[in-house]
Amino acid sequence: QESPERISAILALVAKGAAMGTLSADEVVVSSDFAAAATEQLLRCHSDEYISVITELGEQVANTPVAFTPYYQGFKGMPPAKQKKAEFSDTFFSPGTMAAALRAAGGVVHA
């Protein structure tokens, strides 16, 4: 799950780069004035199958986060013994994950 402190730290580093001149002013725009990415935009980078899987998972996930990598490996037919262990997974789906991911992708499209 995302940490608000991580976002603050990233924004602080970007501001520092702008202040030091390592980033030009036109490279630094902090904005939340953009829409979440649409399926058509996601299809530029991901397969329809992948989008369907994550959309379905986003609709199904409840209060218990789901380790994404082993979930997707299982979906693709990988034997359980070869799947990444949930406790070592670095990506988890929780109730707000899909909305956050679509918003982040929308930011990329906006940029």
N, CA, C and O atoms as CSV, one atom per row, in Angstrom:
chain,resi,resn,atom,element,x,y,z
A,1,GLN,N,N,0.829,-1.169,0.000
A,1,GLN,CA,C,0.000,0.000,0.000
A,1,GLN,C,C,0.880,1.241,0.000
A,1,GLN,O,O,1.950,1.251,0.609
A,2,GLU,N,N,0.432,2.276,-0.677
A,2,GLU,CA,C,1.225,3.487,-0.824
A,2,GLU,C,C,1.311,4.241,0.497
A,2,GLU,O,O,0.375,4.240,1.296
A,3,SER,N,N,2.433,4.870,0.703
A,3,SER,CA,C,2.675,5.648,1.902
A,3,SER,C,C,2.617,7.140,1.561
A,3,SER,O,O,3.326,7.584,0.658
A,4,PRO,N,N,1.792,7.917,2.257
A,4,PRO,CA,C,1.758,9.362,1.996
A,4,PRO,C,C,3.129,10.026,2.194
A,4,PRO,O,O,3.448,11.012,1.529
A,5,GLU,N,N,3.922,9.488,3.096
A,5,GLU,CA,C,5.259,10.040,3.325
A,5,GLU,C,C,6.142,9.863,2.093
A,5,GLU,O,O,6.982,10.716,1.803
A,6,ARG,N,N,5.959,8.775,1.377
A,6,ARG,CA,C,6.737,8.536,0.157
A,6,ARG,C,C,6.397,9.585,-0.899
A,6,ARG,O,O,7.290,10.107,-1.567
A,7,ILE,N,N,5.119,9.893,-1.051
A,7,ILE,CA,C,4.695,10.908,-2.014
A,7,ILE,C,C,5.287,12.262,-1.632
A,7,ILE,O,O,5.799,12.982,-2.489
A,8,SER,N,N,5.217,12.608,-0.352
A,8,SER,CA,C,5.787,13.874,0.115
A,8,SER,C,C,7.281,13.948,-0.151
A,8,SER,O,O,7.792,14.994,-0.551
A,9,ALA,N,N,7.982,12.845,0.070
A,9,ALA,CA,C,9.424,12.812,-0.164
A,9,ALA,C,C,9.744,12.993,-1.651
A,9,ALA,O,O,10.700,13.689,-1.993
A,10,ILE,N,N,8.967,12.387,-2.525
A,10,ILE,CA,C,9.179,12.536,-3.973
A,10,ILE,C,C,8.957,13.987,-4.383
A,10,ILE,O,O,9.765,14.561,-5.112
A,11,LEU,N,N,7.854,14.581,-3.911
A,11,LEU,CA,C,7.573,15.980,-4.250
A,11,LEU,C,C,8.662,16.910,-3.726
A,11,LEU,O,O,9.018,17.885,-4.388
A,12,ALA,N,N,9.191,16.616,-2.544
A,12,ALA,CA,C,10.270,17.432,-1.986
A,12,ALA,C,C,11.530,17.338,-2.842
A,12,ALA,O,O,12.207,18.343,-3.055
A,13,LEU,N,N,11.850,16.146,-3.333
A,13,LEU,CA,C,13.023,15.989,-4.194
A,13,LEU,C,C,12.844,16.704,-5.534
A,13,LEU,O,O,13.794,17.281,-6.063
A,14,VAL,N,N,11.650,16.668,-6.071
A,14,VAL,CA,C,11.373,17.378,-7.319
A,14,VAL,C,C,11.523,18.882,-7.091
A,14,VAL,O,O,12.135,19.572,-7.906
A,15,ALA,N,N,10.972,19.392,-5.993
A,15,ALA,CA,C,11.093,20.817,-5.680
A,15,ALA,C,C,12.549,21.209,-5.483
A,15,ALA,O,O,12.967,22.284,-5.912
A,16,LYS,N,N,13.316,20.352,-4.843
A,16,LYS,CA,C,14.743,20.615,-4.629
A,16,LYS,C,C,15.472,20.682,-5.967
A,16,LYS,O,O,16.314,21.554,-6.182
A,17,GLY,N,N,15.138,19.746,-6.872
A,17,GLY,CA,C,15.753,19.759,-8.200
A,17,GLY,C,C,15.422,21.026,-8.963
A,17,GLY,O,O,16.274,21.571,-9.665
A,18,ALA,N,N,14.193,21.500,-8.832
A,18,ALA,CA,C,13.793,22.741,-9.497
A,18,ALA,C,C,14.536,23.933,-8.902
A,18,ALA,O,O,14.995,24.813,-9.629
A,19,ALA,N,N,14.651,23.955,-7.571
A,19,ALA,CA,C,15.336,25.059,-6.894
A,19,ALA,C,C,16.826,25.086,-7.218
A,19,ALA,O,O,17.416,26.163,-7.307
A,20,MET,N,N,17.436,23.927,-7.395
A,20,MET,CA,C,18.869,23.839,-7.682
A,20,MET,C,C,19.169,24.024,-9.164
A,20,MET,O,O,20.328,24.169,-9.553
A,21,GLY,N,N,18.137,24.019,-9.979
A,21,GLY,CA,C,18.348,24.202,-11.407
A,21,GLY,C,C,18.647,22.924,-12.165
A,21,GLY,O,O,18.955,22.974,-13.356
A,22,THR,N,N,18.561,21.767,-11.495
A,22,THR,CA,C,18.791,20.507,-12.206
A,22,THR,C,C,17.563,20.098,-13.008
A,22,THR,O,O,17.645,19.237,-13.884
A,23,LEU,N,N,16.429,20.715,-12.707
A,23,LEU,CA,C,15.204,20.553,-13.501
A,23,LEU,C,C,14.764,21.941,-13.931
A,23,LEU,O,O,14.733,22.862,-13.114
A,24,SER,N,N,14.428,22.100,-15.183
A,24,SER,CA,C,13.948,23.409,-15.628
A,24,SER,C,C,12.487,23.580,-15.222
A,24,SER,O,O,11.780,22.605,-14.970
A,25,ALA,N,N,12.050,24.831,-15.162
A,25,ALA,CA,C,10.702,25.144,-14.703
A,25,ALA,C,C,9.642,24.440,-15.534
A,25,ALA,O,O,8.607,24.050,-14.993
A,26,ASP,N,N,9.865,24.266,-16.827
A,26,ASP,CA,C,8.854,23.610,-17.662
A,26,ASP,C,C,8.828,22.096,-17.474
A,26,ASP,O,O,7.931,21.426,-17.986
A,27,GLU,N,N,9.798,21.552,-16.748
A,27,GLU,CA,C,9.799,20.123,-16.451
A,27,GLU,C,C,9.058,19.817,-15.145
A,27,GLU,O,O,8.753,18.659,-14.859
A,28,VAL,N,N,8.774,20.847,-14.362
A,28,VAL,CA,C,8.169,20.651,-13.054
A,28,VAL,C,C,6.790,21.301,-13.030
A,28,VAL,O,O,6.661,22.525,-12.983
A,29,VAL,N,N,5.780,20.468,-13.062
A,29,VAL,CA,C,4.406,20.933,-12.926
A,29,VAL,C,C,3.718,20.003,-11.937
A,29,VAL,O,O,3.596,18.802,-12.176
A,30,VAL,N,N,3.275,20.566,-10.838
A,30,VAL,CA,C,2.540,19.778,-9.854
A,30,VAL,C,C,1.068,20.101,-10.057
A,30,VAL,O,O,0.631,21.235,-9.861
A,31,SER,N,N,0.318,19.087,-10.453
A,31,SER,CA,C,-1.086,19.298,-10.770
A,31,SER,C,C,-1.894,18.059,-10.416
A,31,SER,O,O,-1.413,16.930,-10.513
A,32,SER,N,N,-3.115,18.297,-10.009
A,32,SER,CA,C,-4.037,17.188,-9.817
A,32,SER,C,C,-5.257,17.390,-10.718
A,32,SER,O,O,-6.305,16.773,-10.525
A,33,ASP,N,N,-5.092,18.265,-11.699
A,33,ASP,CA,C,-6.175,18.604,-12.617
A,33,ASP,C,C,-6.122,17.705,-13.853
A,33,ASP,O,O,-5.821,18.160,-14.957
A,34,PHE,N,N,-6.415,16.437,-13.650
A,34,PHE,CA,C,-6.439,15.481,-14.751
A,34,PHE,C,C,-7.359,14.332,-14.385
A,34,PHE,O,O,-7.625,14.076,-13.211
A,35,ALA,N,N,-7.834,13.654,-15.395
A,35,ALA,CA,C,-8.767,12.544,-15.187
A,35,ALA,C,C,-8.018,11.227,-15.003
A,35,ALA,O,O,-6.847,11.102,-15.364
A,36,ALA,N,N,-8.704,10.274,-14.446
A,36,ALA,CA,C,-8.160,8.909,-14.390
A,36,ALA,C,C,-8.040,8.389,-15.816
A,36,ALA,O,O,-8.791,8.803,-16.700
A,37,ALA,N,N,-7.110,7.495,-16.032
A,37,ALA,CA,C,-6.909,6.932,-17.368
A,37,ALA,C,C,-8.111,6.096,-17.782
A,37,ALA,O,O,-8.726,5.406,-16.969
A,38,ALA,N,N,-8.423,6.175,-19.056
A,38,ALA,CA,C,-9.491,5.370,-19.641
A,38,ALA,C,C,-8.900,4.062,-20.164
A,38,ALA,O,O,-7.695,3.959,-20.395
A,39,THR,N,N,-9.750,3.084,-20.344
A,39,THR,CA,C,-9.304,1.778,-20.842
A,39,THR,C,C,-8.531,1.928,-22.155
A,39,THR,O,O,-7.513,1.264,-22.351
A,40,GLU,N,N,-8.998,2.779,-23.039
A,40,GLU,CA,C,-8.325,2.975,-24.331
A,40,GLU,C,C,-6.879,3.440,-24.128
A,40,GLU,O,O,-5.984,3.054,-24.880
A,41,GLN,N,N,-6.666,4.261,-23.119
A,41,GLN,CA,C,-5.307,4.733,-22.837
A,41,GLN,C,C,-4.460,3.618,-22.236
A,41,GLN,O,O,-3.280,3.492,-22.564
A,42,LEU,N,N,-5.042,2.816,-21.370
A,42,LEU,CA,C,-4.310,1.695,-20.769
A,42,LEU,C,C,-3.892,0.682,-21.824
A,42,LEU,O,O,-2.840,0.054,-21.710
A,43,LEU,N,N,-4.716,0.526,-22.845
A,43,LEU,CA,C,-4.426,-0.449,-23.903
A,43,LEU,C,C,-3.193,-0.081,-24.721
A,43,LEU,O,O,-2.697,-0.905,-25.490
A,44,ARG,N,N,-2.701,1.115,-24.571
A,44,ARG,CA,C,-1.456,1.509,-25.248
A,44,ARG,C,C,-0.260,0.774,-24.657
A,44,ARG,O,O,0.766,0.599,-25.315
A,45,CYS,N,N,-0.410,0.343,-23.393
A,45,CYS,CA,C,0.713,-0.288,-22.684
A,45,CYS,C,C,0.436,-1.697,-22.193
A,45,CYS,O,O,1.365,-2.466,-21.946
A,46,HIS,N,N,-0.840,-2.040,-22.049
A,46,HIS,CA,C,-1.201,-3.326,-21.466
A,46,HIS,C,C,-2.185,-4.066,-22.353
A,46,HIS,O,O,-2.938,-3.455,-23.112
A,47,SER,N,N,-2.170,-5.379,-22.251
A,47,SER,CA,C,-3.108,-6.189,-23.031
A,47,SER,C,C,-4.513,-6.089,-22.432
A,47,SER,O,O,-4.686,-5.762,-21.257
A,48,ASP,N,N,-5.490,-6.374,-23.257
A,48,ASP,CA,C,-6.878,-6.396,-22.804
A,48,ASP,C,C,-7.046,-7.419,-21.685
A,48,ASP,O,O,-7.779,-7.178,-20.726
A,49,GLU,N,N,-6.368,-8.561,-21.808
A,49,GLU,CA,C,-6.447,-9.598,-20.775
A,49,GLU,C,C,-5.944,-9.066,-19.431
A,49,GLU,O,O,-6.592,-9.260,-18.402
A,50,TYR,N,N,-4.804,-8.405,-19.441
A,50,TYR,CA,C,-4.217,-7.880,-18.201
A,50,TYR,C,C,-5.149,-6.854,-17.563
A,50,TYR,O,O,-5.374,-6.883,-16.353
A,51,ILE,N,N,-5.688,-5.954,-18.372
A,51,ILE,CA,C,-6.604,-4.936,-17.860
A,51,ILE,C,C,-7.840,-5.595,-17.256
A,51,ILE,O,O,-8.322,-5.172,-16.206
A,52,SER,N,N,-8.348,-6.620,-17.914
A,52,SER,CA,C,-9.514,-7.341,-17.388
A,52,SER,C,C,-9.208,-7.988,-16.048
A,52,SER,O,O,-10.029,-7.939,-15.132
A,53,VAL,N,N,-8.030,-8.595,-15.927
A,53,VAL,CA,C,-7.649,-9.269,-14.681
A,53,VAL,C,C,-7.549,-8.270,-13.540
A,53,VAL,O,O,-8.080,-8.518,-12.458
A,54,ILE,N,N,-6.877,-7.145,-13.761
A,54,ILE,CA,C,-6.717,-6.201,-12.658
A,54,ILE,C,C,-8.031,-5.487,-12.333
A,54,ILE,O,O,-8.284,-5.138,-11.180
A,55,THR,N,N,-8.858,-5.273,-13.345
A,55,THR,CA,C,-10.167,-4.657,-13.096
A,55,THR,C,C,-11.028,-5.582,-12.248
A,55,THR,O,O,-11.658,-5.143,-11.286
A,56,GLU,N,N,-11.053,-6.858,-12.603
A,56,GLU,CA,C,-11.821,-7.836,-11.839
A,56,GLU,C,C,-11.294,-7.948,-10.406
A,56,GLU,O,O,-12.073,-7.991,-9.454
A,57,LEU,N,N,-9.984,-7.995,-10.264
A,57,LEU,CA,C,-9.398,-8.068,-8.924
A,57,LEU,C,C,-9.768,-6.831,-8.117
A,57,LEU,O,O,-10.094,-6.934,-6.934
A,58,GLY,N,N,-9.717,-5.670,-8.748
A,58,GLY,CA,C,-10.090,-4.436,-8.063
A,58,GLY,C,C,-11.521,-4.447,-7.583
A,58,GLY,O,O,-11.829,-3.871,-6.540
A,59,GLU,N,N,-12.403,-5.095,-8.329
A,59,GLU,CA,C,-13.813,-5.189,-7.936
A,59,GLU,C,C,-14.026,-6.225,-6.831
A,59,GLU,O,O,-14.961,-6.098,-6.041
A,60,GLN,N,N,-13.178,-7.240,-6.768
A,60,GLN,CA,C,-13.348,-8.338,-5.818
A,60,GLN,C,C,-12.675,-8.096,-4.470
A,60,GLN,O,O,-13.128,-8.612,-3.448
A,61,VAL,N,N,-11.606,-7.322,-4.463
A,61,VAL,CA,C,-10.816,-7.199,-3.244
A,61,VAL,C,C,-11.643,-6.533,-2.139
A,61,VAL,O,O,-12.361,-5.560,-2.371
A,62,ALA,N,N,-11.518,-7.085,-0.947
A,62,ALA,CA,C,-12.273,-6.561,0.197
A,62,ALA,C,C,-11.295,-5.909,1.168
A,62,ALA,O,O,-10.426,-5.143,0.750
A,63,ASN,N,N,-11.427,-6.198,2.428
A,63,ASN,CA,C,-10.578,-5.566,3.447
A,63,ASN,C,C,-9.211,-6.212,3.597
A,63,ASN,O,O,-8.342,-5.653,4.267
A,64,THR,N,N,-9.000,-7.361,2.999
A,64,THR,CA,C,-7.714,-8.041,3.097
A,64,THR,C,C,-6.938,-7.837,1.802
A,64,THR,O,O,-7.380,-8.285,0.745
A,65,PRO,N,N,-5.786,-7.167,1.865
A,65,PRO,CA,C,-5.000,-6.961,0.647
A,65,PRO,C,C,-4.616,-8.286,-0.016
A,65,PRO,O,O,-4.372,-9.285,0.661
A,66,VAL,N,N,-4.568,-8.278,-1.331
A,66,VAL,CA,C,-4.216,-9.459,-2.118
A,66,VAL,C,C,-2.840,-9.244,-2.735
A,66,VAL,O,O,-2.608,-8.234,-3.399
A,67,ALA,N,N,-1.922,-10.193,-2.517
A,67,ALA,CA,C,-0.598,-10.133,-3.133
A,67,ALA,C,C,-0.760,-10.321,-4.633
A,67,ALA,O,O,-1.187,-11.382,-5.087
A,68,PHE,N,N,-0.419,-9.287,-5.407
A,68,PHE,CA,C,-0.728,-9.293,-6.828
A,68,PHE,C,C,0.098,-10.287,-7.643
A,68,PHE,O,O,-0.461,-11.021,-8.457
A,69,THR,N,N,1.405,-10.328,-7.443
A,69,THR,CA,C,2.257,-11.178,-8.292
A,69,THR,C,C,1.834,-12.643,-8.243
A,69,THR,O,O,1.624,-13.233,-9.303
A,70,PRO,N,N,1.699,-13.261,-7.072
A,70,PRO,CA,C,1.257,-14.664,-7.075
A,70,PRO,C,C,-0.170,-14.827,-7.617
A,70,PRO,O,O,-0.490,-15.850,-8.221
A,71,TYR,N,N,-1.012,-13.835,-7.405
A,71,TYR,CA,C,-2.372,-13.883,-7.950
A,71,TYR,C,C,-2.316,-13.965,-9.476
A,71,TYR,O,O,-2.978,-14.803,-10.089
A,72,TYR,N,N,-1.524,-13.090,-10.074
A,72,TYR,CA,C,-1.446,-13.059,-11.538
A,72,TYR,C,C,-0.720,-14.291,-12.078
A,72,TYR,O,O,-1.093,-14.827,-13.122
A,73,GLN,N,N,0.305,-14.732,-11.374
A,73,GLN,CA,C,0.999,-15.947,-11.799
A,73,GLN,C,C,0.046,-17.133,-11.791
A,73,GLN,O,O,0.086,-17.962,-12.699
A,74,GLY,N,N,-0.808,-17.225,-10.780
A,74,GLY,CA,C,-1.808,-18.287,-10.726
A,74,GLY,C,C,-2.805,-18.162,-11.867
A,74,GLY,O,O,-3.195,-19.163,-12.468
A,75,PHE,N,N,-3.217,-16.941,-12.166
A,75,PHE,CA,C,-4.136,-16.709,-13.279
A,75,PHE,C,C,-3.524,-17.199,-14.590
A,75,PHE,O,O,-4.220,-17.769,-15.430
A,76,LYS,N,N,-2.225,-16.976,-14.762
A,76,LYS,CA,C,-1.543,-17.379,-15.994
A,76,LYS,C,C,-1.204,-18.866,-16.022
A,76,LYS,O,O,-0.651,-19.355,-17.007
A,77,GLY,N,N,-1.533,-19.592,-14.949
A,77,GLY,CA,C,-1.346,-21.040,-14.946
A,77,GLY,C,C,-0.032,-21.528,-14.363
A,77,GLY,O,O,0.301,-22.705,-14.496
A,78,MET,N,N,0.710,-20.656,-13.727
A,78,MET,CA,C,1.974,-21.089,-13.127
A,78,MET,C,C,1.671,-21.994,-11.934
A,78,MET,O,O,0.807,-21.671,-11.118
A,79,PRO,N,N,2.366,-23.108,-11.826
A,79,PRO,CA,C,2.146,-24.008,-10.683
A,79,PRO,C,C,2.425,-23.280,-9.364
A,79,PRO,O,O,3.362,-22.487,-9.278
A,80,PRO,N,N,1.621,-23.546,-8.350
A,80,PRO,CA,C,1.798,-22.861,-7.056
A,80,PRO,C,C,3.224,-22.933,-6.511
A,80,PRO,O,O,3.699,-21.971,-5.908
A,81,ALA,N,N,3.902,-24.041,-6.712
A,81,ALA,CA,C,5.265,-24.181,-6.187
A,81,ALA,C,C,6.242,-23.203,-6.826
A,81,ALA,O,O,7.273,-22.887,-6.232
A,82,LYS,N,N,5.934,-22.720,-8.027
A,82,LYS,CA,C,6.830,-21.788,-8.723
A,82,LYS,C,C,6.410,-20.329,-8.548
A,82,LYS,O,O,7.145,-19.422,-8.940
A,83,GLN,N,N,5.241,-20.100,-7.964
A,83,GLN,CA,C,4.760,-18.735,-7.775
A,83,GLN,C,C,5.522,-18.028,-6.663
A,83,GLN,O,O,5.986,-18.650,-5.708
A,84,LYS,N,N,5.638,-16.721,-6.811
A,84,LYS,CA,C,6.255,-15.917,-5.771
A,84,LYS,C,C,5.408,-16.030,-4.505
A,84,LYS,O,O,4.179,-15.984,-4.572
A,85,LYS,N,N,6.043,-16.175,-3.390
A,85,LYS,CA,C,5.331,-16.283,-2.109
A,85,LYS,C,C,4.698,-14.936,-1.775
A,85,LYS,O,O,5.316,-13.889,-1.968
A,86,ALA,N,N,3.479,-14.967,-1.279
A,86,ALA,CA,C,2.741,-13.737,-0.971
A,86,ALA,C,C,3.524,-12.822,-0.025
A,86,ALA,O,O,3.498,-11.600,-0.175
A,87,GLU,N,N,4.207,-13.405,0.930
A,87,GLU,CA,C,4.941,-12.587,1.905
A,87,GLU,C,C,6.138,-11.854,1.281
A,87,GLU,O,O,6.682,-10.931,1.888
A,88,PHE,N,N,6.545,-12.259,0.080
A,88,PHE,CA,C,7.647,-11.595,-0.606
A,88,PHE,C,C,7.160,-10.705,-1.751
A,88,PHE,O,O,7.964,-10.100,-2.461
A,89,SER,N,N,5.856,-10.632,-1.921
A,89,SER,CA,C,5.287,-9.818,-2.993
A,89,SER,C,C,5.462,-8.348,-2.664
A,89,SER,O,O,5.307,-7.939,-1.513
A,90,ASP,N,N,5.787,-7.549,-3.679
A,90,ASP,CA,C,5.981,-6.117,-3.455
A,90,ASP,C,C,4.781,-5.283,-3.900
A,90,ASP,O,O,4.787,-4.063,-3.741
A,91,THR,N,N,3.767,-5.916,-4.447
A,91,THR,CA,C,2.578,-5.210,-4.912
A,91,THR,C,C,1.339,-5.894,-4.362
A,91,THR,O,O,1.130,-7.090,-4.568
A,92,PHE,N,N,0.531,-5.133,-3.669
A,92,PHE,CA,C,-0.702,-5.656,-3.083
A,92,PHE,C,C,-1.893,-4.846,-3.572
A,92,PHE,O,O,-1.799,-3.631,-3.744
A,93,PHE,N,N,-3.001,-5.518,-3.793
A,93,PHE,CA,C,-4.255,-4.868,-4.151
A,93,PHE,C,C,-5.103,-4.752,-2.901
A,93,PHE,O,O,-5.292,-5.729,-2.175
A,94,SER,N,N,-5.611,-3.563,-2.653
A,94,SER,CA,C,-6.542,-3.319,-1.567
A,94,SER,C,C,-7.687,-2.482,-2.144
A,94,SER,O,O,-7.643,-2.137,-3.325
A,95,PRO,N,N,-8.701,-2.149,-1.359
A,95,PRO,CA,C,-9.873,-1.481,-1.927
A,95,PRO,C,C,-9.593,-0.232,-2.767
A,95,PRO,O,O,-10.320,0.003,-3.732
A,96,GLY,N,N,-8.597,0.565,-2.459
A,96,GLY,CA,C,-8.339,1.789,-3.219
A,96,GLY,C,C,-7.296,1.666,-4.305
A,96,GLY,O,O,-6.999,2.649,-4.984
A,97,THR,N,N,-6.731,0.480,-4.489
A,97,THR,CA,C,-5.620,0.316,-5.422
A,97,THR,C,C,-5.995,0.655,-6.859
A,97,THR,O,O,-5.257,1.368,-7.539
A,98,MET,N,N,-7.120,0.160,-7.322
A,98,MET,CA,C,-7.489,0.371,-8.728
A,98,MET,C,C,-7.704,1.850,-9.019
A,98,MET,O,O,-7.236,2.357,-10.038
A,99,ALA,N,N,-8.412,2.544,-8.128
A,99,ALA,CA,C,-8.633,3.978,-8.326
A,99,ALA,C,C,-7.304,4.738,-8.328
A,99,ALA,O,O,-7.116,5.644,-9.139
A,100,ALA,N,N,-6.388,4.382,-7.434
A,100,ALA,CA,C,-5.092,5.036,-7.385
A,100,ALA,C,C,-4.280,4.758,-8.650
A,100,ALA,O,O,-3.630,5.658,-9.183
A,101,ALA,N,N,-4.315,3.521,-9.126
A,101,ALA,CA,C,-3.563,3.164,-10.330
A,101,ALA,C,C,-4.109,3.889,-11.562
A,101,ALA,O,O,-3.341,4.360,-12.401
A,102,LEU,N,N,-5.423,3.976,-11.666
A,102,LEU,CA,C,-6.024,4.683,-12.807
A,102,LEU,C,C,-5.714,6.176,-12.728
A,102,LEU,O,O,-5.493,6.821,-13.754
A,103,ARG,N,N,-5.698,6.710,-11.550
A,103,ARG,CA,C,-5.356,8.133,-11.359
A,103,ARG,C,C,-3.899,8.375,-11.725
A,103,ARG,O,O,-3.586,9.355,-12.400
A,104,ALA,N,N,-3.007,7.493,-11.288
A,104,ALA,CA,C,-1.588,7.639,-11.619
A,104,ALA,C,C,-1.367,7.537,-13.133
A,104,ALA,O,O,-0.612,8.322,-13.706
A,105,ALA,N,N,-2.018,6.580,-13.768
A,105,ALA,CA,C,-1.901,6.448,-15.210
A,105,ALA,C,C,-2.470,7.680,-15.915
A,105,ALA,O,O,-1.940,8.110,-16.939
A,106,GLY,N,N,-3.536,8.241,-15.375
A,106,GLY,CA,C,-4.088,9.476,-15.930
A,106,GLY,C,C,-3.102,10.624,-15.836
A,106,GLY,O,O,-3.036,11.465,-16.732
A,107,GLY,N,N,-2.336,10.665,-14.757
A,107,GLY,CA,C,-1.285,11.682,-14.603
A,107,GLY,C,C,-0.217,11.538,-15.666
A,107,GLY,O,O,0.269,12.531,-16.208
A,108,VAL,N,N,0.146,10.306,-15.962
A,108,VAL,CA,C,1.145,10.046,-17.008
A,108,VAL,C,C,0.603,10.499,-18.368
A,108,VAL,O,O,1.315,11.141,-19.140
A,109,VAL,N,N,-0.637,10.169,-18.651
A,109,VAL,CA,C,-1.247,10.581,-19.914
A,109,VAL,C,C,-1.298,12.101,-20.000
A,109,VAL,O,O,-1.042,12.673,-21.060
A,110,HIS,N,N,-1.626,12.756,-18.890
A,110,HIS,CA,C,-1.696,14.205,-18.845
A,110,HIS,C,C,-0.337,14.842,-19.123
A,110,HIS,O,O,-0.242,15.852,-19.820
A,111,ALA,N,N,0.714,14.235,-18.565
A,111,ALA,CA,C,2.064,14.783,-18.726
A,111,ALA,C,C,2.470,14.730,-20.182
A,111,ALA,O,O,3.576,15.145,-20.530
